[in-house]
Amino acid sequence: MLGPPIQVVSENADTKHATNPPFELGYWRFGLRVAQTWRLRLHLPVHKDWEKVLAGLAPLPTENGLYILHQGVKEMWTKFNFEHPALIGTFGMLPGDGVEMETMRRTLDQVFAKWNFDRTWGWDFPMLAMCAARLGEPDRAIDFLTTSAPGFQFDARGLATGGPFPYFPSNGGLLYAIAMMASGWDGAPQS
């Protein structure tokens, strides 16, 4: 179980009550899995305590068949639907450790339908694009990267204008998403 207290990617969560945010759970799973792989490559044994933590991590929280920002969040689809949609990042920026594909597909559909994209900014759109790409929806991925939302626009020099100016997570996220979509990822369809 992660938290509380925990500061989650979606910055407006109450740190004293947020529990088991999916992005952070996914990051723990990914980090521990990669650390164990490195140990094996170094001809070291699997670290038993790390394996115990990895095996014991809580599942990604769901409600009504959809991933949510964190366990126990109330009114997420109406009150917190402007946050960084980090619940998508678990299968966007991260490779999906702990993700159930159809739950993520339904969640992305719900985010697309209910999120207030005029209030999101920064790396949100690249993260959404990467999730759509991993789910086999390249047209939706491109739509996220070419959004007209004010929080993901660029000036004539290519600097992101959404958020504090210049906001480099937007630029970095855009480059990361394009690189991933152009070169593929583990499990990507063969072209």
C-alpha angles and dihedrals in degrees: 000000000000118000166321108191096043135135106219130201090255091074101206098064117117103255090208094058108026111113133180102356108195098227092052093044089050091049092052090049092047094045095048092045092051092045090054091048090053091050090053091048088053088052091248123136121257109273103248096206092051090049090051091052091046092050092046100050114122118254117258106277118253137182124190091352095307133103114249135205092255139335112288097016111155126212092001096157093051109023103031101029091113096061126105098285090231092158084075093050091072087076096026114048089014124053096243108264104177094009123134105211100218092047088052091048091053090045093052089049090051093047089050090051101040110025120107098232092180087071100042121089147161120029092358096096096046089047090052090047092052091050092050090049092050089050090054097255104123095161091056089046091056090046090057091051093048097043121147090219110132094232094065107048130119134214126231091277092053096253116143113248098191114097123002108352121278096021108189098187086070091053093043092046092050092051092045092051094047092047092049093046093046099046101029132226138246105302095014117148115264114247 
